[in-house]
Amino acid sequence: MTNEQIKQIFLANGFTEKPQAGGHTDLNPYVYDAARALIEADRENSKPTFTNREEIRQAVVTMSKAVYLYYRSLPDGIEKDEAYSVYKALGFLRFSTVAKEFIEAINPRTSVKDDIIKITNLLAENEWAEHIANTPLGQRLEGQITDMINRFNGSSDE
């Protein structure tokens, strides 16, 4: 949050600007410091804490559904692309049971066939990108192709 945003909130709630060094008026510096301390304290208090795998799984599924619905509501463009990137990133959680439930929960039409078509199209264009597959089997295929390309190029990510 910027100082200007903080100032507008405080002015709207009865605070007044005071003369500052340099001859201008503004809120006193400690007001901005206090506002940032409150924001940070709220951020720390609102962080979710999970005590077991089931709670994590539920949180991931809930978040994934919300991101998917948001993504679907956007018109084509940069914002939709960014929302899709978040949606995809959630799918790459490496909790095997969570990843499977995540995929099924937010996109029941995702299939190995979809993954194979995406992978085949990339390879046909002499392109390659990781993290395009959505199903566990498609992700395994993607990993094997990546390893093969790395071996062919004499490189390794390990």
Legacy VTK file of the C-alpha trace (Angstrom):
# vtk DataFile Version 3.0
C-alpha trace
ASCII
DATASET POLYDATA
POINTS 158 float
0.000 0.000 0.000
1.381 3.405 -0.940
1.694 6.409 1.351
-0.951 8.165 -0.746
-3.414 5.300 -0.203
-2.686 5.299 3.520
-3.107 9.078 3.653
-6.488 8.965 1.896
-7.807 6.361 4.336
-6.582 8.268 7.377
-7.867 11.633 6.107
-11.263 10.049 5.449
-11.264 8.882 9.070
-10.549 12.217 10.751
-6.753 12.515 10.667
-5.334 15.838 9.529
-2.141 16.803 7.785
0.490 18.602 9.869
3.374 20.863 8.817
6.470 18.809 7.981
10.135 19.630 7.616
10.584 21.254 4.228
7.457 23.383 4.520
4.832 20.969 3.143
1.917 19.381 4.996
1.426 15.651 5.362
0.543 13.043 7.948
3.310 12.561 10.465
5.756 9.792 9.488
4.770 7.665 12.478
1.216 7.413 11.066
2.562 5.652 7.960
4.789 3.447 10.133
1.835 2.495 12.339
-0.357 1.757 9.308
2.279 -0.547 7.823
2.723 -2.292 11.193
-1.055 -2.902 11.333
-1.079 -4.222 7.769
1.798 -6.602 8.548
0.199 -7.761 11.815
-3.058 -8.459 9.980
-1.176 -10.325 7.253
0.573 -12.504 9.849
-2.679 -13.192 11.724
-4.563 -14.101 8.573
-2.060 -16.672 7.289
-3.715 -20.076 7.237
-2.214 -22.743 9.421
-2.696 -26.367 8.485
-2.346 -29.212 10.896
-2.695 -32.147 8.553
-2.610 -33.260 4.937
-6.406 -33.341 4.623
-6.655 -29.648 5.530
-3.998 -28.849 2.928
-5.835 -30.920 0.336
-9.131 -29.168 1.067
-7.497 -25.730 0.892
-5.829 -26.535 -2.441
-9.051 -27.867 -3.939
-11.040 -24.846 -2.725
-8.454 -22.385 -4.000
-8.160 -24.210 -7.313
-11.908 -24.101 -7.897
-11.991 -20.374 -7.148
-9.070 -19.617 -9.477
-10.602 -21.717 -12.241
-13.957 -19.939 -11.970
-12.196 -16.570 -11.993
-10.163 -17.602 -15.049
-13.301 -18.725 -16.893
-15.032 -15.391 -16.175
-12.337 -13.242 -17.788
-12.269 -12.092 -21.400
-9.276 -13.132 -23.487
-6.167 -11.104 -22.743
-3.198 -10.721 -20.438
-5.228 -10.913 -17.234
-6.814 -14.192 -18.358
-3.372 -15.552 -19.283
-2.065 -14.650 -15.822
-5.057 -16.265 -14.119
-4.482 -19.406 -16.182
-0.839 -19.449 -15.097
-1.958 -19.437 -11.455
-4.485 -22.152 -12.185
-1.802 -24.290 -13.848
0.697 -23.681 -11.039
-1.739 -25.066 -8.508
-1.993 -28.211 -10.621
1.693 -28.888 -10.257
1.579 -29.496 -6.561
3.477 -32.676 -6.089
1.118 -34.205 -3.527
0.075 -37.039 -5.780
-3.406 -37.499 -4.335
-3.973 -33.757 -4.094
-2.861 -33.166 -7.677
-5.246 -35.824 -8.959
-8.194 -34.464 -6.950
-7.279 -30.923 -7.980
-7.407 -31.800 -11.664
-10.689 -33.666 -11.324
-12.264 -30.959 -9.172
-11.571 -27.986 -11.377
-11.522 -29.455 -14.838
-13.265 -32.803 -15.119
-12.823 -32.742 -18.914
-9.034 -32.798 -18.680
-7.781 -36.070 -20.088
-4.597 -37.826 -21.090
-5.771 -37.325 -24.674
-5.688 -33.521 -24.139
-2.151 -33.781 -22.763
-0.988 -35.904 -25.689
-2.481 -33.472 -28.213
-0.712 -30.517 -26.535
2.594 -32.401 -26.368
2.294 -33.618 -29.972
1.506 -30.121 -31.247
4.559 -28.680 -29.494
6.851 -31.377 -30.847
5.413 -30.964 -34.354
6.410 -27.289 -34.197
9.928 -28.215 -32.986
9.100 -26.580 -29.652
9.164 -27.845 -26.117
7.860 -26.469 -22.848
7.553 -28.127 -19.502
4.451 -27.994 -17.306
1.850 -28.205 -20.056
0.345 -31.552 -19.042
-2.497 -31.657 -16.529
-2.924 -35.338 -15.750
-0.489 -37.425 -13.706
0.204 -39.689 -16.715
0.667 -36.702 -19.024
3.090 -35.182 -16.508
5.097 -38.420 -16.464
5.238 -38.423 -20.278
6.302 -34.780 -20.232
9.074 -35.581 -17.744
10.353 -38.461 -19.864
10.445 -36.295 -22.990
12.270 -33.548 -21.102
14.841 -36.074 -19.848
15.285 -37.432 -23.383
15.790 -33.937 -24.819
18.291 -33.125 -22.069
20.236 -36.319 -22.755
20.207 -35.620 -26.498
21.485 -32.083 -25.886
24.084 -33.327 -23.397
22.614 -31.337 -20.552
20.870 -32.157 -17.309
18.716 -30.214 -14.849
19.955 -32.310 -11.954
LINES 1 159
158 0 1 2 3 4 5 6 7 8 9 10 11 12 13 14 15 16 17 18 19 20 21 22 23 24 25 26 27 28 29 30 31 32 33 34 35 36 37 38 39 40 41 42 43 44 45 46 47 48 49 50 51 52 53 54 55 56 57 58 59 60 61 62 63 64 65 66 67 68 69 70 71 72 73 74 75 76 77 78 79 80 81 82 83 84 85 86 87 88 89 90 91 92 93 94 95 96 97 98 99 100 101 102 103 104 105 106 107 108 109 110 111 112 113 114 115 116 117 118 119 120 121 122 123 124 125 126 127 128 129 130 131 132 133 134 135 136 137 138 139 140 141 142 143 144 145 146 147 148 149 150 151 152 153 154 155 156 157
